[in-house]
Amino acid sequence: MTMAPDLIDRFTAIVGDKYALRDDADTAPYRHELRKLFHGETPLVLRPASTDEVAAILRLASETGTAIVPQGGNTGLVGGQTPDDTGSQIILSLSRLCAIREIDTDAGTMTVEAGVPLQTVRQAAADRDLMFPLSIASQGTAQIGGILATNAGGVNVLANGNARDLCLGLEVVLPSGEVLDDLRKLRKDNSGYDLKNLFVGAEGTLGVITAAVLKLAPQPKGRQIAWATVGKPADALKLFRHAASAAGGALTAFELMADRAVRLAQDHISDVRVPIQDEAAWHVLIEISSGRSEEEARGLAEEILSAALDKGTVIDAVLASSIAQGADFWKVRESIPDAQRVEGASIKHDISVPVSSIPAFIAEAGAAVEKTTPEGRLVCFGHMGDGNLHFNVQGPSGAGDEFLSKWKPLNAAVHEVVRRFGGSFAAEHGVGALKRDELIATKSAVALDLMRRIKQTLDPACIMNPGKVI
């Protein structure tokens, strides 16, 4: 299917020739996603510079029935930002909406446009002795609009919540071209429906986020990073319970990693070294943050680990001796996805279960993996503190795309275990195109009906990111 040249010209006129990409070479980076699972076609990539231009694009799209695929930094992992293969969908890139409109240090807020990279937000907050807590591995590329549209999580959800919890207000262009201006800084507001939360996590299916008011927090006065080894996930759970009890809100991260996961990072990523080289089945990365001092953060970490060592819960432990060494600890954890790509093909599961169920889930889901794909190698890691695991299965060393043919049966087996534990098959990466059928198969009839009615009300022409979520 091709788009009429005169219609392409009408869309182009809104942003200007320079910011309307038509050639295959220019549109290629926007048509493919990071894992290369989804490849789309498009006649046009539009790069508007203002909310008014986004509104004009959506008005024309509604008038002509043209499908629009919003895209941020193109770091999504479920195909939510990728057009289909018909060549009839326009990609709407928000990368030129990149202004920080305001930082209010007294209110503890930052108002930013959708195309601002997360790293820029975090640095701007740090420059004012404040912190935007959300942290993900792709923060140099991921943009605020996409982060909110997918309700991203990351490593600090335990203490600060996910993207939804860090958003106070939104500016959204509706499919009709109307602009919802809800850029308020209020921490408390019970005046009717919370409209912003219709769009956070909607993956661009209800409208286009163009700006947001983000919640900032004080910079901690001290941070202590620790690495520990344990024999089994049940011991990691005991350690987590003790750490949460002893540190309370000062426990800002608690990551669980299988030994295979950290060894892949050490083997394939330069300058990565696992802090404890002794053989152990599981590793834990802990971060303690203090609003008072470095000494308090270190003291809490020492108290937690000493008690765990005395009880035999922990095999070995080491505290980072400096900020730089703490960053090295984190680099191991954050390098695992890149190491998996170097190792070869792998099948991903972004799941969550109740924290108390993690040991039993790993055992049951691991058995399901072995039964379904005996040649697969489990690479499990994730945010144990909030119940979110990346339960990945690596193919044999050097495996290519042939291993990916097992994606559907393996997903089905693992997700069946997730359902038994009352968990979610889409914990922080969204639904997109990859998990749409799974959502339809597992959501209740009432929930699906409500979602469809909301979609029909806001987007009656179904122009917003069709084929995604629902």
Buried (B, 14 or more C-beta within 10 A) or exposed (E): EEBEEEBBEBBBEBBEEEBBBEEEEEBEEBBBBBBEBBBBBBBBBBBBBBBBBBBBBBBBBBEBEBBBBBBBBBBBBBBBBBBBBBBBBBBBBBBBBBBBBEBEEEBBBBBBBBBBBBBBBBEBBEEEEBBBBBBBBBBEBBBBBBBBBBBBBBBBBBBBBBBBBBBBBBBBBBBBBEBBEBBBBEEEEEEEEEEBEBBBBBBBBBBBBBBBBBBBBEBBBBBBBBBBBBBBBBBBBBBBEBBBEBBEEBBBBBBBBBBBBBBBBBEBBEEBEBBBEEEBBBBBBBBBBBBEEBEBBBBBBBBBBEBBBEEEBBBBBBBBEEEEBBEBBBBBBBBBBBBBEEBBBBBBBBBBBEBEBBBBBBBBBBEBBBEBBEEBBBBBBBBBBBBBBBBBBBBEEEBEEEBBEBBEEBBEBBBEBBEBBEBBBBBBBBBBBBBBEBBEEBBEEEEBEEBEEBBEEBBEBBBBBBBBBB
